[in-house]
Amino acid sequence: MQENKALEFADYWHVQELGGLELLKASYQQTQFSKHTHEGYCIGLIDEGAQSFLTMGSQHIAPKGDIILVNADEVHTGSSAVETGWRYRAIYPTPEMMEEISVGFFRETGAAPWFPQAVVHDKGLAEQLHMLFDLLLQPKNALFKQSLYLSTLAYLFTKHAREKQSLKSLPEAQQKIQLIQEFLAAEPEKEHQLADLAQMVGLSQWHLLRQYKKYTGLPPHAWLVQCRLRKSLKLLKQGQDIALTAQLCGFSDQSHFTRHFKKSLGCTPAQYRLHKNFA
């Protein structure tokens, strides 16, 4: 057991030269991630082993050298696909970051991309990501970091992004579910009643449960946990106390908070707070 634990770690950095872009370097063997979402995209490179994960309704396996692309807000899982586990590095740019950096890629205004493939085998892009991740862990060299980051994302957009289907003609039920998503995200720390949510959008409680999972991949209570975790990340980055963070985010206690945090992020809140900030 001790040997297995030694293979597990998750280190976070926030790269100040890139607007606080989150960078993860991790190794897992026994860890299994439950269904969860990220506010930002996950752009990851498998350094060793292989990862198995469910997203977009299908199970995927990413071996060494392959690239993982998970869209923002996309429900997914994560576990090892081999006995030795997997090691990877990843960045998590938010949709706002993607819009800002993509100005001029294809048009005068930027746009948040959509990636239709969860696993990509692209040797050239993998080499560029490897260089980028190594560079981001070094101090200084702001101009080099910004330049390589921009050129890497431009390559990624060009080769692997697609236009997502227009959202103008959403089904009425999906529009109602989006309203509830926004409502829960605005006040994640509060207790919400299913009957109140259903009444707010004019659906029966049973219809709401079915439609919510259909369009988000999670039931409302699990989505609320994700909203609470997102709020907790912001507070922890600001140096907030862990126990107080749990309280401010609506978790019943610190152990409850820690359990959900580790199942979604692969590390404890205390480990996450140890991130390094480069000037």
Beta strands, then each sheet from edge to edge (+ up, - down):
strand 1: 9-15
strand 2: 21-28
strand 3: 33-36
strand 4: 42-55
strand 5: 58-63
strand 6: 67-70
strand 7: 76-80
strand 8: 86-91
strand 9: 119-120
strand 10: 276-278
sheet 1: 3+ 7- 4+ 8- 2+ 1- 10-
sheet 2: 3+ 7- 4+ 5-
sheet 3: 3+ 7- 4+ 6- 9+
end
